[in-house]
Amino acid sequence: MSVELVVTALLAGAAASTSNTTTAAVDAYAALTTEIRRVLRRREEDFVVDAEVAEDVHVPEQRADLTATLTATGAGDDPEVLIRARDLLVVLGYRSMLEIAD
């Protein structure tokens, strides 16, 4: 479930970044992507996580690819990534998603 939380946060953050969003949301999304890049670099992955990841958050293949990559790199088990994912979801108002994950 942890990797799903991270994926949900990434996709929600990417979707929010394409609209008028608060500075707090932009900052929280940037913090999450920074932590994910750290994990990916540690694992020597070339995958780049950014707003382009979620051009269309409704494309199941895109979510599946992102989930597989993050699972393979252990991003769903990294405490800092999880903290940043939760922070972003709180800023975006996804508190119900956090209750399900806990």
N, CA, C and O atoms as CSV, one atom per row, in Angstrom:
chain,resi,resn,atom,element,x,y,z
A,1,MET,N,N,0.818,-1.202,0.000
A,1,MET,CA,C,0.000,0.000,0.000
A,1,MET,C,C,0.856,1.258,0.000
A,1,MET,O,O,0.427,2.296,-0.503
A,2,SER,N,N,2.042,1.181,0.549
A,2,SER,CA,C,2.883,2.371,0.644
A,2,SER,C,C,3.230,2.946,-0.716
A,2,SER,O,O,3.205,4.161,-0.912
A,3,VAL,N,N,3.553,2.066,-1.659
A,3,VAL,CA,C,3.896,2.575,-2.988
A,3,VAL,C,C,2.659,3.189,-3.648
A,3,VAL,O,O,2.783,4.158,-4.397
A,4,GLU,N,N,1.498,2.656,-3.388
A,4,GLU,CA,C,0.266,3.243,-3.927
A,4,GLU,C,C,0.036,4.642,-3.368
A,4,GLU,O,O,-0.437,5.528,-4.079
A,5,LEU,N,N,0.369,4.837,-2.106
A,5,LEU,CA,C,0.256,6.152,-1.493
A,5,LEU,C,C,1.179,7.139,-2.203
A,5,LEU,O,O,0.787,8.270,-2.489
A,6,VAL,N,N,2.399,6.707,-2.484
A,6,VAL,CA,C,3.380,7.556,-3.168
A,6,VAL,C,C,2.904,7.875,-4.586
A,6,VAL,O,O,2.975,9.022,-5.026
A,7,VAL,N,N,2.425,6.868,-5.291
A,7,VAL,CA,C,1.947,7.071,-6.659
A,7,VAL,C,C,0.757,8.031,-6.663
A,7,VAL,O,O,0.691,8.941,-7.490
A,8,THR,N,N,-0.161,7.829,-5.758
A,8,THR,CA,C,-1.324,8.715,-5.668
A,8,THR,C,C,-0.887,10.151,-5.415
A,8,THR,O,O,-1.400,11.081,-6.036
A,9,ALA,N,N,0.059,10.328,-4.503
A,9,ALA,CA,C,0.553,11.674,-4.202
A,9,ALA,C,C,1.229,12.293,-5.421
A,9,ALA,O,O,1.006,13.464,-5.727
A,10,LEU,N,N,2.054,11.512,-6.115
A,10,LEU,CA,C,2.722,12.031,-7.306
A,10,LEU,C,C,1.729,12.459,-8.373
A,10,LEU,O,O,1.841,13.550,-8.932
A,11,LEU,N,N,0.774,11.615,-8.651
A,11,LEU,CA,C,-0.198,11.927,-9.692
A,11,LEU,C,C,-1.084,13.100,-9.294
A,11,LEU,O,O,-1.400,13.953,-10.124
A,12,ALA,N,N,-1.485,13.144,-8.026
A,12,ALA,CA,C,-2.292,14.271,-7.555
A,12,ALA,C,C,-1.487,15.560,-7.608
A,12,ALA,O,O,-2.007,16.604,-8.001
A,13,GLY,N,N,-0.228,15.491,-7.215
A,13,GLY,CA,C,0.628,16.671,-7.258
A,13,GLY,C,C,0.884,17.151,-8.677
A,13,GLY,O,O,0.881,18.352,-8.947
A,14,ALA,N,N,1.104,16.209,-9.574
A,14,ALA,CA,C,1.328,16.571,-10.977
A,14,ALA,C,C,0.075,17.201,-11.570
A,14,ALA,O,O,0.157,18.188,-12.301
A,15,ALA,N,N,-1.079,16.632,-11.256
A,15,ALA,CA,C,-2.332,17.186,-11.760
A,15,ALA,C,C,-2.568,18.581,-11.186
A,15,ALA,O,O,-3.024,19.479,-11.895
A,16,ALA,N,N,-2.263,18.759,-9.925
A,16,ALA,CA,C,-2.463,20.063,-9.284
A,16,ALA,C,C,-1.502,21.102,-9.840
A,16,ALA,O,O,-1.824,22.289,-9.899
A,17,SER,N,N,-0.319,20.651,-10.248
A,17,SER,CA,C,0.670,21.608,-10.733
A,17,SER,C,C,0.292,22.184,-12.098
A,17,SER,O,O,0.883,23.171,-12.535
A,18,THR,N,N,-0.672,21.585,-12.763
A,18,THR,CA,C,-1.098,22.094,-14.062
A,18,THR,C,C,-2.233,23.114,-13.926
A,18,THR,O,O,-2.652,23.719,-14.913
A,19,SER,N,N,-2.721,23.296,-12.711
A,19,SER,CA,C,-3.800,24.257,-12.489
A,19,SER,C,C,-3.311,25.323,-11.502
A,19,SER,O,O,-2.153,25.325,-11.084
A,20,ASN,N,N,-4.207,26.206,-11.153
A,20,ASN,CA,C,-3.863,27.205,-10.140
A,20,ASN,C,C,-3.805,26.506,-8.798
A,20,ASN,O,O,-4.817,26.017,-8.297
A,21,THR,N,N,-2.627,26.462,-8.224
A,21,THR,CA,C,-2.459,25.762,-6.964
A,21,THR,C,C,-1.670,26.634,-5.997
A,21,THR,O,O,-1.037,27.610,-6.401
A,22,THR,N,N,-1.711,26.285,-4.751
A,22,THR,CA,C,-1.046,27.086,-3.732
A,22,THR,C,C,0.470,26.859,-3.750
A,22,THR,O,O,0.965,25.856,-4.263
A,23,THR,N,N,1.162,27.799,-3.190
A,23,THR,CA,C,2.612,27.657,-3.043
A,23,THR,C,C,2.937,26.447,-2.181
A,23,THR,O,O,3.915,25.746,-2.439
A,24,ALA,N,N,2.130,26.197,-1.166
A,24,ALA,CA,C,2.362,25.048,-0.288
A,24,ALA,C,C,2.278,23.745,-1.068
A,24,ALA,O,O,3.069,22.831,-0.837
A,25,ALA,N,N,1.332,23.652,-1.985
A,25,ALA,CA,C,1.196,22.439,-2.796
A,25,ALA,C,C,2.379,22.289,-3.746
A,25,ALA,O,O,2.908,21.190,-3.913
A,26,VAL,N,N,2.787,23.373,-4.358
A,26,VAL,CA,C,3.941,23.333,-5.266
A,26,VAL,C,C,5.191,22.909,-4.492
A,26,VAL,O,O,5.965,22.075,-4.961
A,27,ASP,N,N,5.379,23.483,-3.315
A,27,ASP,CA,C,6.535,23.146,-2.493
A,27,ASP,C,C,6.495,21.694,-2.027
A,27,ASP,O,O,7.522,21.016,-2.022
A,28,ALA,N,N,5.323,21.218,-1.637
A,28,ALA,CA,C,5.191,19.836,-1.175
A,28,ALA,C,C,5.444,18.856,-2.315
A,28,ALA,O,O,6.060,17.811,-2.109
A,29,TYR,N,N,4.974,19.187,-3.513
A,29,TYR,CA,C,5.217,18.337,-4.678
A,29,TYR,C,C,6.705,18.308,-5.020
A,29,TYR,O,O,7.261,17.253,-5.326
A,30,ALA,N,N,7.335,19.467,-4.966
A,30,ALA,CA,C,8.778,19.544,-5.241
A,30,ALA,C,C,9.569,18.731,-4.216
A,30,ALA,O,O,10.538,18.059,-4.570
A,31,ALA,N,N,9.162,18.791,-2.958
A,31,ALA,CA,C,9.850,18.027,-1.911
A,31,ALA,C,C,9.706,16.525,-2.155
A,31,ALA,O,O,10.658,15.766,-1.969
A,32,LEU,N,N,8.516,16.102,-2.571
A,32,LEU,CA,C,8.300,14.682,-2.857
A,32,LEU,C,C,9.140,14.228,-4.043
A,32,LEU,O,O,9.794,13.187,-3.974
A,33,THR,N,N,9.132,14.984,-5.116
A,33,THR,CA,C,9.904,14.565,-6.287
A,33,THR,C,C,11.407,14.585,-5.997
A,33,THR,O,O,12.152,13.771,-6.543
A,34,THR,N,N,11.853,15.500,-5.151
A,34,THR,CA,C,13.268,15.523,-4.751
A,34,THR,C,C,13.631,14.245,-4.010
A,34,THR,O,O,14.675,13.650,-4.277
A,35,GLU,N,N,12.789,13.823,-3.093
A,35,GLU,CA,C,13.054,12.591,-2.335
A,35,GLU,C,C,13.018,11.362,-3.242
A,35,GLU,O,O,13.816,10.438,-3.080
A,36,ILE,N,N,12.098,11.359,-4.187
A,36,ILE,CA,C,12.029,10.215,-5.106
A,36,ILE,C,C,13.261,10.173,-5.996
A,36,ILE,O,O,13.811,9.103,-6.255
A,37,ARG,N,N,13.689,11.328,-6.459
A,37,ARG,CA,C,14.931,11.360,-7.254
A,37,ARG,C,C,16.110,10.828,-6.445
A,37,ARG,O,O,16.965,10.122,-6.980
A,38,ARG,N,N,16.157,11.166,-5.159
A,38,ARG,CA,C,17.232,10.677,-4.294
A,38,ARG,C,C,17.216,9.148,-4.248
A,38,ARG,O,O,18.259,8.506,-4.368
A,39,VAL,N,N,16.039,8.577,-4.074
A,39,VAL,CA,C,15.914,7.118,-4.025
A,39,VAL,C,C,16.297,6.505,-5.366
A,39,VAL,O,O,16.996,5.492,-5.412
A,40,LEU,N,N,15.843,7.113,-6.452
A,40,LEU,CA,C,16.143,6.580,-7.775
A,40,LEU,C,C,17.640,6.672,-8.089
A,40,LEU,O,O,18.213,5.760,-8.686
A,41,ARG,N,N,18.261,7.769,-7.686
A,41,ARG,CA,C,19.712,7.897,-7.899
A,41,ARG,C,C,20.467,6.854,-7.080
A,41,ARG,O,O,21.433,6.259,-7.558
A,42,ARG,N,N,20.027,6.640,-5.867
A,42,ARG,CA,C,20.652,5.649,-4.995
A,42,ARG,C,C,20.573,4.267,-5.628
A,42,ARG,O,O,21.479,3.447,-5.475
A,43,ARG,N,N,19.497,4.026,-6.330
A,43,ARG,CA,C,19.287,2.728,-6.975
A,43,ARG,C,C,19.806,2.721,-8.408
A,43,ARG,O,O,19.658,1.733,-9.127
A,44,GLU,N,N,20.419,3.842,-8.818
A,44,GLU,CA,C,20.999,3.978,-10.150
A,44,GLU,C,C,19.972,3.810,-11.266
A,44,GLU,O,O,20.225,3.148,-12.272
A,45,GLU,N,N,18.837,4.410,-11.067
A,45,GLU,CA,C,17.779,4.386,-12.076
A,45,GLU,C,C,17.843,5.666,-12.895
A,45,GLU,O,O,18.250,6.713,-12.390
A,46,ASP,N,N,17.448,5.583,-14.138
A,46,ASP,CA,C,17.422,6.751,-15.009
A,46,ASP,C,C,16.071,7.441,-15.015
A,46,ASP,O,O,15.929,8.532,-15.566
A,47,PHE,N,N,15.086,6.816,-14.411
A,47,PHE,CA,C,13.722,7.311,-14.461
A,47,PHE,C,C,13.620,8.693,-13.817
A,47,PHE,O,O,14.126,8.903,-12.715
A,48,VAL,N,N,12.983,9.614,-14.488
A,48,VAL,CA,C,12.800,10.962,-13.966
A,48,VAL,C,C,11.338,11.148,-13.607
A,48,VAL,O,O,10.446,10.902,-14.419
A,49,VAL,N,N,11.107,11.583,-12.387
A,49,VAL,CA,C,9.748,11.828,-11.925
A,49,VAL,C,C,9.519,13.324,-11.939
A,49,VAL,O,O,10.218,14.078,-11.262
A,50,ASP,N,N,8.546,13.742,-12.706
A,50,ASP,CA,C,8.218,15.160,-12.770
A,50,ASP,C,C,6.790,15.285,-13.277
A,50,ASP,O,O,6.096,14.280,-13.433
A,51,ALA,N,N,6.356,16.484,-13.531
A,51,ALA,CA,C,4.983,16.704,-13.954
A,51,ALA,C,C,4.641,15.928,-15.217
A,51,ALA,O,O,3.487,15.552,-15.421
A,52,GLU,N,N,5.642,15.683,-16.074
A,52,GLU,CA,C,5.372,14.935,-17.300
A,52,GLU,C,C,4.926,13.502,-17.015
A,52,GLU,O,O,4.292,12.868,-17.858
A,53,VAL,N,N,5.254,12.998,-15.841
A,53,VAL,CA,C,4.874,11.640,-15.468
A,53,VAL,C,C,3.360,11.485,-15.548
A,53,VAL,O,O,2.860,10.418,-15.901
A,54,ALA,N,N,2.646,12.526,-15.226
A,54,ALA,CA,C,1.198,12.422,-15.128
A,54,ALA,C,C,0.491,13.381,-16.078
A,54,ALA,O,O,-0.386,14.141,-15.667
A,55,GLU,N,N,0.877,13.339,-17.348
A,55,GLU,CA,C,0.188,14.191,-18.314
A,55,GLU,C,C,-1.311,13.907,-18.293
A,55,GLU,O,O,-2.131,14.821,-18.385
A,56,ASP,N,N,-1.650,12.640,-18.171
A,56,ASP,CA,C,-3.050,12.263,-18.026
A,56,ASP,C,C,-3.132,11.253,-16.889
A,56,ASP,O,O,-2.775,10.087,-17.058
A,57,VAL,N,N,-3.601,11.704,-15.733
A,57,VAL,CA,C,-3.617,10.835,-14.551
A,57,VAL,C,C,-4.621,9.698,-14.677
A,57,VAL,O,O,-4.676,8.830,-13.806
A,58,HIS,N,N,-5.407,9.685,-15.733
A,58,HIS,CA,C,-6.405,8.639,-15.910
A,58,HIS,C,C,-5.922,7.501,-16.809
A,58,HIS,O,O,-6.701,6.601,-17.122
A,59,VAL,N,N,-4.677,7.520,-17.226
A,59,VAL,CA,C,-4.143,6.469,-18.090
A,59,VAL,C,C,-3.619,5.330,-17.212
A,59,VAL,O,O,-2.582,5.476,-16.564
A,60,PRO,N,N,-4.331,4.191,-17.185
A,60,PRO,CA,C,-3.931,3.096,-16.301
A,60,PRO,C,C,-2.513,2.591,-16.549
A,60,PRO,O,O,-1.817,2.228,-15.601
A,61,GLU,N,N,-2.078,2.562,-17.797
A,61,GLU,CA,C,-0.732,2.070,-18.092
A,61,GLU,C,C,0.324,2.965,-17.459
A,61,GLU,O,O,1.356,2.487,-16.986
A,62,GLN,N,N,0.061,4.249,-17.455
A,62,GLN,CA,C,1.013,5.195,-16.878
A,62,GLN,C,C,1.139,4.961,-15.373
A,62,GLN,O,O,2.242,4.958,-14.826
A,63,ARG,N,N,0.017,4.768,-14.722
A,63,ARG,CA,C,0.031,4.495,-13.284
A,63,ARG,C,C,0.737,3.171,-13.013
A,63,ARG,O,O,1.507,3.063,-12.058
A,64,ALA,N,N,0.482,2.168,-13.839
A,64,ALA,CA,C,1.108,0.857,-13.659
A,64,ALA,C,C,2.617,0.944,-13.834
A,64,ALA,O,O,3.363,0.351,-13.055
A,65,ASP,N,N,3.076,1.672,-14.846
A,65,ASP,CA,C,4.518,1.833,-15.068
A,65,ASP,C,C,5.176,2.561,-13.897
A,65,ASP,O,O,6.238,2.155,-13.424
A,66,LEU,N,N,4.550,3.624,-13.439
A,66,LEU,CA,C,5.085,4.384,-12.321
A,66,LEU,C,C,5.131,3.526,-11.059
A,66,LEU,O,O,6.120,3.544,-10.325
A,67,THR,N,N,4.062,2.779,-10.811
A,67,THR,CA,C,4.016,1.899,-9.645
A,67,THR,C,C,5.118,0.850,-9.704
A,67,THR,O,O,5.789,0.591,-8.705
A,68,ALA,N,N,5.305,0.250,-10.872
A,68,ALA,CA,C,6.346,-0.771,-11.028
A,68,ALA,C,C,7.734,-0.200,-10.785
A,68,ALA,O,O,8.558,-0.829,-10.121
A,69,THR,N,N,7.996,0.979,-11.316
A,69,THR,CA,C,9.306,1.610,-11.137
A,69,THR,C,C,9.555,1.938,-9.674
A,69,THR,O,O,10.630,1.656,-9.146
A,70,LEU,N,N,8.575,2.526,-9.023
A,70,LEU,CA,C,8.748,2.904,-7.623
A,70,LEU,C,C,8.838,1.682,-6.719
A,70,LEU,O,O,9.549,1.705,-5.714
A,71,THR,N,N,8.131,0.628,-7.061
A,71,THR,CA,C,8.226,-0.618,-6.294
A,71,THR,C,C,9.624,-1.207,-6.428
A,71,THR,O,O,10.227,-1.623,-5.439
A,72,ALA,N,N,10.132,-1.241,-7.647
A,72,ALA,CA,C,11.453,-1.823,-7.906
A,72,ALA,C,C,12.568,-1.064,-7.186
A,72,ALA,O,O,13.575,-1.657,-6.797
A,73,THR,N,N,12.388,0.235,-7.011
A,73,THR,CA,C,13.424,1.030,-6.371
A,73,THR,C,C,13.254,1.140,-4.864
A,73,THR,O,O,14.121,1.682,-4.179
A,74,GLY,N,N,12.146,0.630,-4.343
A,74,GLY,CA,C,11.916,0.683,-2.902
A,74,GLY,C,C,11.413,2.022,-2.406
A,74,GLY,O,O,11.465,2.293,-1.206
A,75,ALA,N,N,10.926,2.864,-3.303
A,75,ALA,CA,C,10.464,4.198,-2.899
A,75,ALA,C,C,9.296,4.119,-1.916
A,75,ALA,O,O,9.150,4.993,-1.062
A,76,GLY,N,N,8.478,3.096,-2.023
A,76,GLY,CA,C,7.336,2.952,-1.126
A,76,GLY,C,C,7.720,2.557,0.285
A,76,GLY,O,O,6.887,2.593,1.191
A,77,ASP,N,N,8.975,2.180,0.480
A,77,ASP,CA,C,9.461,1.796,1.806
A,77,ASP,C,C,10.391,2.849,2.409
A,77,ASP,O,O,10.843,2.701,3.545
A,78,ASP,N,N,10.675,3.899,1.661
A,78,ASP,CA,C,11.594,4.928,2.138
A,78,ASP,C,C,10.842,5.895,3.054
A,78,ASP,O,O,9.869,6.516,2.625
A,79,PRO,N,N,11.280,6.032,4.309
A,79,PRO,CA,C,10.546,6.884,5.259
A,79,PRO,C,C,10.405,8.338,4.805
A,79,PRO,O,O,9.343,8.933,4.992
A,80,GLU,N,N,11.444,8.919,4.219
A,80,GLU,CA,C,11.364,10.317,3.781
A,80,GLU,C,C,10.393,10.482,2.616
A,80,GLU,O,O,9.663,11.472,2.551
A,81,VAL,N,N,10.381,9.531,1.708
A,81,VAL,CA,C,9.433,9.583,0.591
A,81,VAL,C,C,8.009,9.513,1.127
A,81,VAL,O,O,7.138,10.264,0.688
A,82,LEU,N,N,7.776,8.617,2.067
A,82,LEU,CA,C,6.429,8.475,2.635
A,82,LEU,C,C,5.990,9.735,3.376
A,82,LEU,O,O,4.831,10.140,3.281
A,83,ILE,N,N,6.902,10.348,4.105
A,83,ILE,CA,C,6.574,11.597,4.806
A,83,ILE,C,C,6.183,12.671,3.798
A,83,ILE,O,O,5.182,13.363,3.980
A,84,ARG,N,N,6.970,12.809,2.740
A,84,ARG,CA,C,6.686,13.836,1.729
A,84,ARG,C,C,5.382,13.543,0.988
A,84,ARG,O,O,4.633,14.464,0.664
A,85,ALA,N,N,5.109,12.264,0.718
A,85,ALA,CA,C,3.854,11.894,0.050
A,85,ALA,C,C,2.660,12.261,0.927
A,85,ALA,O,O,1.673,12.823,0.452
A,86,ARG,N,N,2.765,11.938,2.201
A,86,ARG,CA,C,1.678,12.263,3.133
A,86,ARG,C,C,1.494,13.784,3.250
A,86,ARG,O,O,0.369,14.284,3.260
A,87,ASP,N,N,2.614,14.505,3.337
A,87,ASP,CA,C,2.535,15.965,3.428
A,87,ASP,C,C,1.798,16.547,2.223
A,87,ASP,O,O,0.932,17.410,2.371
A,88,LEU,N,N,2.150,16.066,1.031
A,88,LEU,CA,C,1.516,16.570,-0.183
A,88,LEU,C,C,0.022,16.252,-0.188
A,88,LEU,O,O,-0.792,17.108,-0.532
A,89,LEU,N,N,-0.337,15.042,0.185
A,89,LEU,CA,C,-1.752,14.683,0.201
A,89,LEU,C,C,-2.535,15.527,1.201
A,89,LEU,O,O,-3.684,15.883,0.940
A,90,VAL,N,N,-1.932,15.848,2.334
A,90,VAL,CA,C,-2.596,16.715,3.312
A,90,VAL,C,C,-2.816,18.106,2.717
A,90,VAL,O,O,-3.907,18.667,2.821
A,91,VAL,N,N,-1.776,18.657,2.094
A,91,VAL,CA,C,-1.881,19.997,1.491
A,91,VAL,C,C,-2.955,20.026,0.408
A,91,VAL,O,O,-3.678,21.012,0.265
A,92,LEU,N,N,-3.054,18.931,-0.357
A,92,LEU,CA,C,-4.033,18.883,-1.444
A,92,LEU,C,C,-5.436,18.503,-0.969
A,92,LEU,O,O,-6.383,18.516,-1.755
A,93,GLY,N,N,-5.569,18.167,0.308
A,93,GLY,CA,C,-6.881,17.851,0.852
A,93,GLY,C,C,-7.307,16.404,0.693
A,93,GLY,O,O,-8.504,16.113,0.685
A,94,TYR,N,N,-6.362,15.498,0.567
A,94,TYR,CA,C,-6.659,14.076,0.406
A,94,TYR,C,C,-6.571,13.335,1.739
A,94,TYR,O,O,-6.019,12.236,1.800
A,95,ARG,N,N,-7.097,13.914,2.781
A,95,ARG,CA,C,-7.000,13.290,4.108
A,95,ARG,C,C,-7.656,11.910,4.154
A,95,ARG,O,O,-7.177,11.026,4.864
A,96,SER,N,N,-8.723,11.718,3.422
A,96,SER,CA,C,-9.401,10.410,3.427
A,96,SER,C,C,-8.482,9.312,2.877
A,96,SER,O,O,-8.551,8.169,3.328
A,97,MET,N,N,-7.636,9.644,1.924
A,97,MET,CA,C,-6.685,8.677,1.383
A,97,MET,C,C,-5.699,8.263,2.453
A,97,MET,O,O,-5.290,7.102,2.492
A,98,LEU,N,N,-5.311,9.168,3.310
A,98,LEU,CA,C,-4.372,8.857,4.387
A,98,LEU,C,C,-4.997,7.966,5.432
A,98,LEU,O,O,-4.313,7.116,6.002
A,99,GLU,N,N,-6.285,8.138,5.700
A,99,GLU,CA,C,-6.969,7.290,6.665
A,99,GLU,C,C,-7.029,5.855,6.164
A,99,GLU,O,O,-6.896,4.923,6.957
A,100,ILE,N,N,-7.226,5.662,4.880
A,100,ILE,CA,C,-7.261,4.328,4.287
A,100,ILE,C,C,-5.885,3.686,4.372
A,100,ILE,O,O,-5.777,2.490,4.644
A,101,ALA,N,N,-4.830,4.466,4.142
A,101,ALA,CA,C,-3.461,3.949,4.133
A,101,ALA,C,C,-2.975,3.579,5.525
A,101,ALA,O,O,-2.120,2.705,5.665
A,102,ASP,N,N,-3.503,4.227,6.554
A,102,ASP,CA,C,-3.052,3.956,7.916
A,102,ASP,C,C,-3.691,2.752,8.485
A,102,ASP,O,O,-3.416,2.389,9.629
